Amino acid sequence: MRNFNYKITERIAILSQSENGGRTLELNRISYNGREARIDLRRWGHNDGEHFMQKGVTLTEEEAAELQAALGRIALG
């Protein structure tokens, strides 16, 4: 199995947090395996001081810009 590593290069926002603090939904810039950092939206688990990734979506800058434009065209709330 190939080694997998990541580094959070920028913490952008915590969008939600479970009541007990066990999970958060975070928007970050993350570098995977030493590559250029990408925009990453995913749930993170928190247990005994550990921060571990759960399911999420990783976007290029161009994809994030398209998502931002699409969100700007819809009525929220």
Buried (B, 14 or more C-beta within 10 A) or exposed (E): EEEEEBEBEEEEEEEEBEEEEEBBBBBBBBBBEEEEBBBBBBBBEBEEEEEEBEEBEBBEEEEBEEBEEEEEEEEEE
